[in-house]
Amino acid sequence: MKRVVVLIVCSVLAVTVSGFTGAQAEPVAPAQAAFAPTLAAWTSCSGGDMQCSTLTVPLDYANPENGKTVKIAVSRVLADPTAGAYQGIMVVNPGGPGGSGLPYANLQGAVPNGGGMTYDWIGFDPRGVGSSQPSLHCNSHYFGNNRPDFKPSNRRLMRYWIRKTNGYAAACGRSAAKPLLPFMSTRDVVKDMESLRVAYQAQFNPLLDAAKIPKLDTLNFYGFSYGSYLGQVYATMYPNRVGKFVLDGIVDPTNYWYGANLQQEIFFDRNINVFFNWMARHHSVFHLGRSGKNIRAGFNLVLKQLDKHPLANGRLGPDELTDAMLDAGYYVYDWATIGAAYSDLVRHHHGRALFDMYAAANQGDDNGYAVYDAVQCTDVYRPPFRKQMRDARRINRTHPFLAWDNTWYNAPCFHWPAPSHRRIYVTGARVSGKVLLINETLDAATPYSGALTVRGRFPTSRLIAGVGGTTHASSLSGVACVDDRIANFLATGALPARVSGRRADVNCPHVPPPPANGSRVAFRMLSAGMSPTLREELIAAQTIGLR
């Protein structure tokens, strides 16, 4: 990196730390700088019908002539030529940010009634992620065992968490992929998506594929969670390139990232109570009492006990328990498994199962978390340290489940070694392509109000609500009311009628919880939609974005 870039980074960081200007909107250029993105030859990979390639794009779209490039790992499953007329590419992003997108070319077969078979389904690892080059890694040992309590009840704990989170940011600044850091924002990823469309179209033979080439004038996109924000920003930057978009688990562009974090802390606290109420209704299975309120009170007590006497060979403290239980606030799929493990902890003081859940999601390669920080720390300015501490204390008083956990999870942004940007004003005012929005009404990761906001900003959109559901990004889970409408939209372009007012256009049942005494695998295998393996990949990608 040139010295002048380093100086600019330091200057902008000084502004970021000293004040909060996140309410400002940044104009977005509709066109890319001159560059010819290229796709390498496709080769068979991962078994089955999947093929893989790499997309070469500029490191810095504002300065492509410097010759510095990034290689984006790309996968595809081709359209079935017997299924009907070719409809172009369907690019997929699972969320995060930081989640690998390569497996999601296989989402083609998860759409019911063959609704996805006329598209080439494209997965990709966004810049910095997984198989893309370079791949960002900072500190694979950052998430440890029996960490000090998230709540900084004394100066020693406050100093510990400040030092630990600042140290992670510094480690990223020393990473071999350090030159990526100023170019990891959502804007950059969206430009890569447009480069993918351009390069894919260029691969077609004008003589042999004359009928197919016009179908690549637009991009079709299926975005989950953070992927829904990628779709919104793409539509803002390239409104004339929007084909059919399915956005599931809708990020609110008006409060993204910091305001959304605060909302999440409140709503995950609510959802963990929903889970405890479910356990109470199944007292005969979990044996923790018939009152969800009492089970929650017991959970708060267990946190204090683990702080003094950690279990699972001293590895399961209060932080690890909170992280392990978080999945219950995201999705219903694992409620039976988590409930059984938590009952075993309370009744028999066995913490191994819950520790293993924590370790599986948090320990090992930190690539996902590094990219999560790299994107969110540069996407939008965040408030200064004092305000964030005040907000954490305020929320902790009434919604303590995730208040401090989430605060420290995002704290590397205080000293992130790359500049932040002003907020993009997301709008679909100039979009003629069709957009299908999906959100359960009690989703904590992307609260339902955000879906209503995006519906209001995109006149060509329709919103399907999963009424009363707590599952995040829940499409293709076997709820026919939702999944059949997705299939019909992708096959025919038909959307439900748009109703007046700030509300959903269609109300559907939510994803049901599993049997309390059943296994999650058996539950998922009984459901239509994406395979259990692909759902596991999707959950792993989405839970990078909050811990």
VEXSETI-535270 format. One record per residue (C-alpha): x, y, z. Coordinates in steps of 0.1 Angstrom, whole numbers, plus 5000, padded with zeros to 4 digits. Example, Ala and Ser with C-alpha at 12.3 -4.5 7.8 and 13.67 -1.06 7.14 Angstrom:
2
512349555078
513749895071
This chain:
547
500050005000
501350344991
502250595019
499550845008
496850575013
498150505048
497950875056
494450905043
493350605064
494750755096
493151085089
489750935083
490050715114
490651015135
487451165123
485550835128
486650805165
486051165174
482451205161
479451025146
478151135112
476350815103
473151005094
474851155063
474151005029
476750935003
475950964966
476650654947
478150654912
475950454888
478850344866
482050154872
485550274862
486850134829
487949774836
487349444818
486649184845
487548834834
486248484843
488648194841
487547874824
485047674843
486047334858
484247064877
484347094914
482646974947
481046674929
477646674912
476946934886
478847224902
481547404883
484047664896
485947954882
487648274894
486648634886
489448894883
488449244894
490249564905
491349594941
490249964939
487550044913
488450414915
491950334905
491950024883
494850134862
497250064891
497049694881
496249564915
493549294914
491449054935
490348704925
486848614935
486048244938
482848164918
480647854915
477747764893
475047504885
473847544849
470147574839
468347264828
467847304791
464747084792
463047304819
462047594797
463447914782
466748034797
466248324822
469848424829
471948404861
470748384897
473448514920
473248404956
474648554988
474048385022
474748675045
477348745072
479148945059
481848695058
479948385047
481148175019
478748174990
480147884969
477747614982
474647814971
474847734935
473147424947
470147624958
468747574924
467247244933
465747374966
463147584949
459947384947
458147284915
461247334894
461047704898
464847754898
465747524869
465747784841
468647994857
472347934860
472747964898
475948144908
477648134942
480648334951
483048404980
483048784983
486348964984
488448855014
486248545020
487248175019
488648074985
488848424971
492348564969
493648724991
491648585020
491548785052
492748625085
493748815117
493848595148
492448235148
492748225186
490648535193
487648345206
488948155236
487547955265
486048075298
486648445289
486048715315
482448825319
481249035290
479649285314
482449515325
481349545362
484749685372
487749875356
489749555352
487149395330
486649715310
490449735304
490449375294
487849405267
489149725253
492649585251
491349255235
489149415209
491749685200
494249405197
492149225171
491949535150
495649575152
496149215141
494049275111
496249575103
499249335103
497449075081
499048955049
495749075033
496149425047
495949595013
492249475011
491149665042
490249995025
488349814998
486049575017
482849785020
479449675006
480049914977
483049714967
481249384969
478349524948
480749644922
482149284921
478649154915
478249384885
481649274873
480448914876
477448994854
479549164828
482148894827
479648614825
477848784796
481148824778
481748454779
478748374758
479348314721
477348584700
476648324673
475748024694
474048204723
472348494706
469048424724
470648394758
472948704758
470148954763
469048764794
472348874810
471549244806
470049214841
471149044873
468848804892
469748784928
468748574959
470148744991
469748625027
470348855057
473249075049
472748955013
469449155014
471549465019
473849374990
470649354969
469449694980
472749864973
473049694939
469549814930
470550164941
473750174922
472549974891
468750024890
468549934853
470249604859
467749464884
465949154871
464148934897
465348984933
464448764963
465548924996
465048725028
465748865063
465649225054
468349465066
467049805074
469150055054
468250345076
469950225108
472649995095
475049895113
475050055147
471350125152
470649775140
472949635166
471049805193
467749675180
469149325178
470149335215
466549415225
464949165202
467348875209
466548925246
462848885237
463448585215
465448395242
462348435264
460148295235
462447995236
462247955273
458447985272
458547695246
460647485270
458147555298
455347435276
457347105272
458147055309
457646685305
460646675282
463046935297
462046925334
462847285341
459447395352
456247535336
457147905337
459348055310
459948355334
461348125360
463547945334
464948285324
465548375360
467448045364
469448115333
470548455348
471648265379
473548005359
475548285343
476648405377
477548055388
479547985357
481548305362
482748165395
482847795386
483147725349
482247375336
483347145308
486847125322
486947495330
486047605294
482347695297
481948025314
479048275311
480248415278
480448075262
476947985274
475448305260
477148245227
475947885226
472347975234
472248255208
471248015180
467847965198
467148335193
468048315156
466148005145
463647735157
465447455139
467747365168
465347425197
465147065207
468847015207
469647335225
466847275250
468146925258
471747055263
470647335285
468447105306
471446875310
473547175322
471047295348
469946955361
473146755359
475847025357
477046885323
478347155301
480146965274
477346975248
476847345251
480547415250
480847205219
478047425203
480047735212
483347595199
481847475166
480547825158
483448035172
486747855173
489147795145
489747995114
488648355120
488148445083
484448505087
484748735117
487648915101
485548995070
482549085091
484649345108
486249465076
482849525060
480949675089
483749895102
484150055068
480550065056
479250335080
480650565106
479950455142
479350655174
482250735197
483250505225
481450685253
478150675235
478450305228
479250235264
476250445276
473950255251
475249915263
474650005300
471150135292
470049825272
471649585297
469349715324
466249585307
467549345280
470849195293
471048875272
473149015244
473849375254
477549355263
478249045242
477249225210
478949555221
482349385224
481749165193
481649495172
484249685192
487249625169
485749905148
486950155175
490450125160
489949965127
492950025103
490850145073
488550445067
484750445071
482250585047
479050785048
475850595047
474350505013
470850625007
469150314995
466350364970
464350154945
462650464930
464350394896
464050014897
461749854872
462749494881
460649304906
461649244942
460148984966
460849055003
460448785030
460648835068
459248665099
457648925122
459648835153
463048795135
465648945159
468648965136
466749175110
463649315127
460449325108
460249705107
463249705083
461249495059
458449745060
460950025054
462449855023
459049775010
458250145012
461450244993
460949994965
457650044947
458049724926
458449514957
456049284976
456449165012
455648815025
455448805063
455948495084
453548595111
454648535147
457948355136
461348415152
463348245125
465848455106
465948435068
463448155068
462648095031
462847745015
462247585049
459147395037
456447655044
454447625012
452747965016
456248125012
458147874991
455547824964
455248194959
459048214955
458947934929
456148094910
457948434910
461148284897
459348074871
456848334858
457848674873
454348694889
454148874923
451248894947
449049204945
450449504964
448249624992
447949985005
449650105037
452750005057
452149635060
452849295043
451249205010
450948845021
450748685056
451948335059
452548085087
455948095103
458447815104
457247575131
459447455159
460547095159
459046825182
460546895217
461746535219
462946505183
466346565167
466946865145
468246645116
465046435116
462946755117
464746905088
464646595067
460846595070
460646945056
460747055020
463147325009
466947335010
468947025022
470046995059
473647045048
472947365029
470847495058
473747425081
475947625058
473447915057
473147925095
476947935098
477148225073
474448425090
475548385126
478948535117
477148875118
476248865154
477548675185
